[in-house]
Amino acid sequence: MGSDVPDPLQILVLPGTADCGNLGDLAMLQVALERLRHLWPAAVLRVLTHEADALTACCPGVEPIPLRGRNRWLRVRTLPRWLFPNVR
């Protein structure tokens, strides 16, 4: 018998900085994640990154997703091409 509880919303975030090296971009990411948490407290937040350890240190509670797989995702049309216009 199935559960009446729906699966949590899953949100994938493309940050302005993939390595957490730009403090301005990192601050905006932290605010965005805080707002998403406020809107959807049960959501699973995932962030594309080159630096998983830096991301989890700066943004606890998010799941780092390796950015290196973006080309594969684009080939199978998982991500919209407008996110990465220069990737072929």
N, C-alpha and C positions, 0 to 999 in steps of 0.2 A: 504494500500500500504506500503511495507517495505522500510526501510531506506537504502540508499546506503552507509551509514557510518558503517564500521565494528565494532563489539564489541571490546573494548580495550583488549590487551593482559593481561592475569592474570598470575602472577609469584608467586610461593610459595617458600620461602627460609627457609632452615633448618640451623639455625645458629650454631656456635661452642659452644655457651653458651645459655642455655634456660632461664636464669634468669638475664642476663645482668650484672652478677657479675664479669666476667673475662674481665679486661680492654683490653687485647690484642685481644681476640675474638670479643669484642664489636667494637674495632677500625677496624678490618677486615670486620665486618658486615657493618659498616657505609660506608666504601670504596666500598664494593660490591654493596650496595644499590645505592650509588652515580653513579657508573658505569652503573648499570641497568637503572637508570633514564636517564642517558645521551644517552644510546642506544635506549631506548623505553620510551620517555617522557610521553606518554599517558597510559602506563601500570599501572595496579593495582598491587602494591607490597604487598604481605602478608608474615608475618614471624611467624613461629611456636615459641611459648614462654610459659613459666610458669608465667611470670610477665608482664602483658599487660601495666600497668602504667609505669614501668621502660622502656619498649621498646619504647613506644610512646614519652617519655621524651627524650630519647637518639636518636631516629630515627623518627623524625616527618614525617608525610605523609605516613606512612605504616600502614597497618591493622594488628593488632595482632590476631593470630589464636591460641586458646588454644591447647597446646601440649598434654593435657590429652586425647584427642580424637584419638591419633595416633594408638592405638590398634584397634579401630573400623575401621579406615581407612585401616589398614593392612588386617583385616579380609575380607573386601569387595574389596580388591585389588586396592584401590585408590592410595596408595603409594607403590613404589617398596620395596620389602622385604630387599634388600641390604642396605637400609637406616637404618634399625633397625634390625640387624641380631639376637639379643638376645630376641626379643619380640615374644611371641608365641600366 
